[in-house]
Amino acid sequence: MKNKLILGAAFLLAAITESLACTNLIVGKGASVDGSVIVSYSADSYGMFGELYHYPAGMHEKGTMRDIYDWDSGKYLGQIKKKRVKPIM
């Protein structure tokens, strides 16, 4: 009986406590119909509103790199290769 009471109290506390979790959605190229990679992140905190950036596709020279920075601290994380994208005709 004591265990059931403790378990019930734990479930009740979990149900009424504010969640501090964030939401992520990551779809790999093998999981999408057209091979697109989709990454989404939601900081579920009123104090952590971020920005959404869009960089149009373009033709880049082979070996061109893009600097990557942490969005929160601005810390330099490294580089990734830019993909060569053919313009849509």
C-alpha positions in Angstrom: 0.0 0.0 0.0 2.8 2.4 0.9 4.5 1.8 -2.5 1.3 2.5 -4.4 0.9 5.8 -2.5 4.4 6.8 -3.3 4.0 5.9 -6.9 0.7 7.8 -7.1 2.3 10.8 -5.6 5.2 10.7 -8.0 2.8 10.5 -11.0 0.8 13.4 -9.6 3.9 15.5 -9.1 5.1 14.7 -12.7 1.7 15.7 -14.1 1.6 19.1 -12.4 5.3 20.1 -12.6 6.4 22.3 -15.4 8.5 20.5 -18.0 12.0 21.8 -18.7 12.5 19.8 -21.8 13.2 21.0 -25.3 11.9 19.6 -28.5 14.0 18.3 -31.3 13.0 16.8 -34.6 15.7 15.3 -36.8 15.0 13.4 -40.0 17.9 11.8 -41.9 18.1 11.6 -45.7 17.2 7.9 -45.6 14.0 8.7 -43.6 12.6 11.4 -45.9 10.8 10.7 -49.2 13.0 13.0 -51.3 16.3 12.5 -49.4 16.0 15.9 -47.6 17.6 16.3 -44.2 15.4 18.1 -41.7 16.5 19.5 -38.4 14.3 21.4 -36.0 14.8 22.6 -32.4 12.5 24.3 -30.1 13.8 25.9 -26.8 10.6 25.5 -24.7 11.6 28.5 -22.5 10.2 32.0 -22.8 13.7 33.3 -22.2 15.4 31.4 -25.0 13.8 32.7 -28.2 16.2 32.1 -31.1 16.4 33.2 -34.6 15.8 31.3 -37.8 18.3 31.9 -40.6 18.0 31.1 -44.3 21.0 30.9 -46.5 20.0 30.5 -50.2 21.6 27.7 -52.1 24.5 28.7 -54.3 27.4 27.4 -56.3 30.5 27.1 -54.2 34.1 26.3 -55.3 35.1 22.7 -54.4 36.5 22.7 -50.9 34.8 25.9 -49.7 34.1 25.8 -46.0 31.6 27.4 -43.7 32.5 28.5 -40.1 30.2 27.0 -37.5 29.5 28.8 -34.2 27.4 27.9 -31.1 24.2 29.9 -31.3 24.1 30.6 -27.6 27.7 31.3 -26.6 29.2 32.3 -30.0 32.0 29.8 -29.4 33.7 28.7 -32.6 33.0 25.0 -33.2 34.8 24.4 -36.5 34.0 24.2 -40.2 31.9 22.1 -42.5 32.1 21.8 -46.3 29.7 23.8 -48.4 27.8 21.6 -50.9 27.9 22.4 -54.5 24.3 23.0 -55.6 23.2 23.3 -59.1 20.9 26.3 -59.8 17.3 25.4 -60.5 16.4 26.2 -64.1 
